Amino acid sequence: MQKIIRVSEARAADRRAVKQGIPSVELMQRAAEGIYHACTWRGKIGVVCGAGNNAGDGYALAMLLWQNGHDAAIVVLTEKLSEDGSYFYEKAQRAGVPVLRYAPGVLAGYDMLVDCILGTGFSGTLQGVFRQAVEEMNKIGAYVVSADIPSGLHAENGLCELCVKADQTVVIAALKTGEVLNQAKDVMGRISIADIGIAPDSSISLIAEEDCKAILKKRAGACHKGNFGTVAVMGGCRFYPGAIKLSARGVTAFAGAALRSGCGIARLCVPQSILPAFLPEVTEVTLYPMPDQEGFLSFAPEALDEALAGTTAACVGMGWGRGPDHARIISYLLSRYQGTLIVDADGLNALADGALSVLDQKTCRVVITPHPGEFARLIQKEIKDVLQNPMELAKQFALQHDVTVLLKGPATVVTDGRETYVSNRGCPGMATAGSGDVLSGILGGLFGYSQESLPLTAAVGAYINGAAGEAAQQQINEISMVSSDTVGQIAPVVSRLMQREPTHCSK
């Protein structure tokens, strides 16, 4: 798996390399060479340099470009140079590389611009000449390559007020957390990674296609539905019947997200009074009507026991609404259930409303799937606090309560406090009602049979969901897409991830 590192881990790796005998200027030279070989250079090239070692990478790169016959020039924003930066600035000048001082309009006419303004140590908002240069780079239409990180993007959390919008970012050594979180997807462009011969330590991994094969294993010919688990999907109310239908069934006559993700049986547990809404649609999914009061599930221990009997996983909370008994239901399940319990949507509200104290006395494995607003309510913080520090807050909550947290966002963070994974799959078309419910169905399907760790399985589920959403957006468009379109793409995505012919087994 590809590692994702914190800024502190990147700096520690640099220090180790220097201590082991690699001069810091050699690391800068390697970074410049990595950027040079990662790009296709053309036309007139301006290397825009700010301060610090990011600027030093730019001076070394400009010299490489010049020595290899490219029409390149350095555009400087400040006289401040780091020690290593000064070394390469002087070398570039001796090599004859043209050096210009930035002024508004000086970047016009360049076919390519290299962003070496600010590095991973930047935080706050861009000011003065740095702001002017970034605004101009974003407007003039040149192809922009960012060295290590788009200038202005926070390297820890991926937030920015203004930053370079790169066409390509050449990341040095390893992705930083801020290069996958929050706004990063909108500004990083195409990502390349330059190997400079150091190996940063990290406990965070980026999920990729090959990692899904640990979950999506070949099945024996002598198999049956009981081998792959029974999953209960409990939710729905008189206000939101569609959410639970999306998690449990899919598009018209097709099986739903849980079954398409591989479980043997999916059991739909819904309030008795809204049962007629599901009868015309249900084919492969089995139905279990639940006692309700005015369209909301009622607390009925015997019915809850029967609904979840024999299940290996249960998804709870999708389309539930804010029913008066929901906190009691969640508390009961936490204290009695023996499988894997996935708590989503209004199930998370029920946790926050009074069931959170039961979480520490649970009898089941628990996965919670909040978006930042839901997570902020759970941990009693503001949404901005979650966005500024999503990974650490998720890890802290997971360790404190011994659960797996799947924190949704442009990139999904999955952690139990020890293992941490990130899935950066997904698209704007998934910003529509029901997308989280489809994810819960996928997770339920995988947890029905997966023997791998909860965080890894959940991360694979997030990857499948995001990849299916991307495929749906390609077929439709990001404006017209609805969440059931994602369900329709689960099977093709699973086929691609497995990369083999389906195995036929007994009924």
Secondary structure, DSSP 8 states (H G I E B T S, - for coil): -EEEE-HHHHHHHHHHHHHTT--HHHHHHHHHHHHHHHS---SEEEEEE-SHHHHHHHHHHHHHHHHTT-EEEEEES-S---HHHHHHHHHHHHHT--EEE--TTTTTT-SEEEEES--TT--S---HHHHHHHHHHHHS--EEEEESS-TTS-TTT---SS----SEEEEESSEEGGGTSTTHHHH--EEEEE--S-----SEEE--GGGGGGTS----SS--GGGG-EEEEE---SS-HHHHHHHHT-STTS--HHHHTT-SEEEEEEEGGGGGGTTTT-SSSEEEEE-EETTEE---HHHHHHHHTT-SEEEE-TT--S-TTHHHHHHHHHHH--SEEEE-THHHHHIIIIIGGGGGG-SSEEEE---HHHHHHHHT--HHHHHHSHHHHHHHHHHHHT-EEEE-SSSEEEESSSSEEEE----GGG-STTHHHHHHHHHHHHHTT--S-HHHHHHHHHHHHHHHHHHHHHHS-TTT--HHHHHTTHHHHHHHHHTS-------
